[in-house]
Amino acid sequence: MYRFDLSHDYKSSISEKLATLHERIKSHAPGIDRIRCALYDPEAGRLQGLITSTTGPFERVPQSSERMGTSALYRLASRHAAPLPDIPPALTPSLTEALAMPADGAGSTFSFPLFHQDGFIGFVFFASESGSLFDAMTRDQLSLYAMLVGQLISNEVTAISAVVGAVRLARRFSKLRDGETGSHIERMAHFSRLIAEGLLEELPINYDFVENLFLFAPLHDIGKVGVPDQVLLKPAALSAEERALMREHVVKGRAIADQIIDDFQLGQLPYVSILRNVVELHHECVDGSGYPRGLRGDDIPLEARIVAVADVFDALTSVRPYKLAWPNDRACAELEALAARGRLDARCVRVLLGAREQVEAIQQRYAGSEKNCWRANWRPRSC
């Protein structure tokens, strides 16, 4: 049975394809116990771990804290700066780390460089417990398989590129109608990722989930393009009729998300459900009082529960045309109260409030230029 170096249940298409390829490779070279892809990050000047397919004795290798999802893969590939076949010499120290061999040092490895659009993006490593597996014939065979791995990753990069293009287009379009700032979008996306990363060890998610949530979180309110200005930008409390109109943005947003998926032919990608759920369900509440479906508890997708917490926190601590920005302490107390009342996911709230240093760093990095307004007694317009 083939097992993967992923500790959770979400499986990305690229890791599944690598496992299939691993099985094929073992039919020709049974001693290949581990395949690992590592990408080059030119900004950090080092290799970052991506995915691993592991069988046999290498199952005891511990998890890497530098695993990446497919969105991170796109960002690295799109930034590559080294022309073919130039491989940055500064990578030498991180090559040994990327191999992640067992602690006793047993075994042998064979590496092959990966390229995308004529630029170096990383390596694929083949590892064996045997110390003498990689003779000339085996290396020749593995070189061909390495090119297949490179093509697999290149195809994934192309698919991710289409998603990123769609997201950027939708974000630009939504900014034309939404009174919220680009700083808000950046902050809540980073808050969402911070929460998701904090849940990695206790929930069945992996870094693909984290990175794709970060990619799609900014589109949570894209349906507001269909909300009238007098409602969307009203500097006062909404009437019952206006609240009903505002609530329609999640249904309209789902329709827009479906259109993006259809237009860019993304329906087969395994993570587009995150986009749909974030857009449609981020106003569902744990106690069932939210909308549009009145879902309860774990019936609400995790991505929607995470975005709800991130969005409410940033709304509380940001200026709007109808409210002052709250200080963090007051906003944190409000999140705890909402979690206690069953409105927000208590686990997501706990993770965010336990990362105050990172939260404040995000706020400083993506600080907006808005000035405080008059309405200090505002409460969030969400669930």
N, C-alpha and C positions, 0 to 999 in steps of 0.2 A: 504494500500500500504506500502511495506517495503522500508525503506530508510536506507542509510548507512552513517556511520560517515567518509565519504570520500567526499571532497569538489569538486572533479573533475570527468571527464567523463571516464577516463581510469579505468576499473574495473578489479582487479586481480581475478584469478580463486578462490583463497582461500577466498576472501571476498564474492564472489557470493555463494560459497558452505556454508559459515557460515550463510548467509541470508536464504538459503534454509533450513538449519538445524534449524534456529531460528523459521521459520514458523512451522515446525513440532513440536518443543518444545511447542509453544504456543497452539497447539491443545490439549496438555495434561495439560499445566500450563499457562493459558491465561494471568496471571499477569506478566510474564517475559517480561519486556519492553526493556531490554538491555543486550547484551552479549558482553563481551570484553575479548580479549586474550592479555596477557602481557608476554613478554619473559624476562628471566633473562640474563643480561650481566655480566659475571664473572669479566671482566676487569674493568668495572665501578662499580661493586658491587651493582647494583640496577636493578629494573625492567624497561623495556622500552615498551611503548605502541605499539601494532601491528595493530590490526583491530577491528572494532566494528560494530555490527549490532544493530540498534536502531529503536524503534517504539514508538508511543504515546508521553507521557510527557517528556521523556528523549531526545527528539529531540532538546531541548534547550541547551543541554550541549555543551559548546564551543569546537572547534577543539583542539586537542593536538598537540604541536609542536614536539612530539617525536614519531609520527607514523612512521612505518617502512615498507619497501617493502619486497618482498620475498627473494631477495638476501641478505638483512640484516638478515632475518630469518635464512638463511643457515649459515651465518657467526656466529651468536650467537649459534645456535644448535651445530655447529661443535666445539665450544670452551667450551661446558659445562664441568664443573669440579666436580660437586656435585653428588656423587653416590646415587642411589636409596636406601632408601627413604629420604636421608638427604637433608633438605631444608636449605639453608644458613640463619642463624639467623639474619644476617645484613639486611635482606630484610624488616624487620618490618616497618621502617619509610616509605618505598616506597609503601607498600601495600595500605595504605589509599589513596595515590596520584593516584595509578593505578585504584582505583575504580571510580574516577572522578564522584562522586555523584553531584546532583544539589546543588547550593549554600545554599539553606535553610536546607540541611541535611535530608530532608524527604526521606522515603523509606528504603529498606533493601537489603542486598546482601548475596550471597552465593558463596564461592570460592572453587576451586578444583585444585590441583597441576597437572601439565603436565610433562610428561617424554618422552624422545626419546632415544632409544638404552640404556635403563637402567640408564639414567641420567636425572636429573631435569632440565627442560628448562623454566618453568614459571607457570602461573596460567590462568585458565579461570574463569571469574567472571560473575555471573548471577545477575541482578539487577531488582528490582521492586519498583514502586511507593508505593505499599502497604507496611506497616510496619510489617505485620504478615503473609507473604506468605509462608515462608520457614519452614513448619512443617516437621516432620520426614519423612512422605511419599513423600513429594515434594523433599526433599533433596536426598532421595534414587533414585527417578526417574532422578533427575538432575545429579547425580553421573554417571549414565549410559550414559547420553548425553555428559557429560564432557569427558568421555573416547572416544566417537566418535569424539569430537572436537580434542582431542589429536591425534587420528589416522589421522584425516584430515590434521593436521599440519605436522605430521610425513611423510605422503605421499608427501606433498609439499616439505619438506626438502629433501626427496629422489630424487625428480625430479630436484630440484635446484642443488643437489650434482652432478647429471649427467651433467648438464650444466656447472658447475664450472670445472669439470674434463675435459670436452671437451675444454673449454676456455684455461685452463692451458696447455693442450697438444698443442693446436694450437699456443699459445704464445711462447712456447719453440721451436717449429718448425720454426716459423717465425723469431726468433732471429738468427737462423743459416744463414739466407740469407740477412737480412736487416741490413744496416749499422747504423740504429738508435739504441740507447741504451735503456736498461731497465728503466733508469731514465726518459727518454722521455715518455715512455709508462705510467709510474706511474703519471707523471705530467699532461699529457694531459687527462688522465682518471679523475684525481681530478679536473682539470679545467672544464671538461665536467659536472661533478656532481655539481660543484659550480654554473655554469650557470643555470643548470636545477633547482636547489633549489631556485635560485633567480627568477625563472619564475613561481613558484608554485601558487602564489596568483593571477596571471593575465592570466594564460593559463589553458586549461582543461587537466592537468596532476596531478598525485599523486606521492606518495613516491615509489610505485612500479616502475613507469616509471624512476624516478631518480636513484634508485638502479640498475635496469637492464641496464640502459644506462652506469652507472659506470662499470658494469660487462663486457659489450660488447665493450665499446669504445676502449680498447687496441687492438682489432682485426681489426681496421679500415683499416690497410695497409697489412693485411695478404696476399693479392694477389700479393705482391711484391716478394713472393717466386718464381713466374714465370717470373720475369724480369731479363734479362741478367746482369751479374756483371758489364760489361763495361758501361751499362746505369745506373744501380742502384747506383753505387759507383763512377761515373765519377766526378772528381774534377773540373768541368767547366760547362759552359752552354750547354744544350742539343740541338742537331740539331732537325730539324722538324721531321725527321724519328725517332730519339730517343725519342722525346716527344710523338709520336704516340705509341711507344712501352711501354713507362711509363704509358700512360693512360689506357693501357689494364689491369693494375693491379686491377682496380675496377671490371671489368667483371670476371677476374680470381678469385678475392676474393669472389664474389657472388657465383661462382661455388663451392669454398671450403666451404663457409658457408652452402650452401645447402647440401653438402656432410656430414658435421658435424651433421646437423639437422637430416638427414636420418639415419646415422650410429648410433646415440645415441637415435633415435626414439623420437625426441623432437617436432615433427610437431604439436602436439596438444596443446603444451604450448602457452598461449596467447601472450607472450612477445618475442617470437623468431623473430617476424617481425622487432624488434629493431635491432637485429643482422644483418639481411639481409640489412636493410636500411643504417645502419652505414657503412657497408663494401662497398656497391655498390654506395651510393649516397653522400658521404661526399665531393666530388669535384663538386657537382652541385652548381651553383651560383644563387643568388636571381634574377639577371637580365636575366637569361636564357643562359648565356654564358658558363656555366660549362658543365661537361660531367659525365656520358655517354649519358644521355637522353635529356639534354638541358632543364630541368625543371625550372620553374619560381616561385618565391615567395612562397606562402604557399603550392604549389603543391610539394615542397620539404619537406619530412617528418621532423618534428621538431628535431628529434634525429640527423639527418644528418646535419642540420644547426648548431646545437650546437657543434658537433664534429668538423665541419669545422673551427669554430672560435677558439676552444681550440687547434686544431692541428696547425693552422697557427701561433697563438701566441707563442706556444712552439717552433715551427720551427724558428721563428724570434729570440727568446731569447736563442737559443741553438747553440752549435757548431756543424758543420757538416764537412765532409771532404772537402767541397767546400766553406765554409763561416765562418765568425766570428759570435759570439753571439752578438746580439744587446742589448743595455740597455733597460730596461722596458719602459722608457719614449718614446724612439724612436719607439719601437714596438707598444705601445698604439696609437701613432699618426698614424702609418701605418694601424692599425685596423680601426681607425676612417675614414681614407681615403678610405679604401676598402669598408666600409659600405656606405660611401657617394656616391661611384661610383656604388653601387648596387651589389657588389660582395658578401659581407657577410651580414648576417642578423643583422640589426642595433640594434634590441632589445637584441640579444644575446651579441653583442659587448658592449652595454651599461651596461648590468649586470656584465660582466667580468671586465670592466674598473672601475666599481663602487665598486669592491671588492679587491682593491689593497693590503690591509693588508693580506687578506686570500691568495691571489695569491703569495705574497712574502713569506708567511709561507710555502706554498707548494713548492716553488722553493728552499727554504732553507732545507726543510726536504728531498727532493728528488734531491739534487744537484748531478750532474754528475762530473766525474773526467777529462773530456776532456779539452784540451787547445785550445785557440782561433787559428784559421787558418788565411790565408792571405786575403780572399776575402771579403772585407767590404761592397761592393756595391751590394750585392746579394738581389734578391727579391724572394718571395716564389714561389715554383714550382707548386702551386695549381692554382685555378681559378683566 
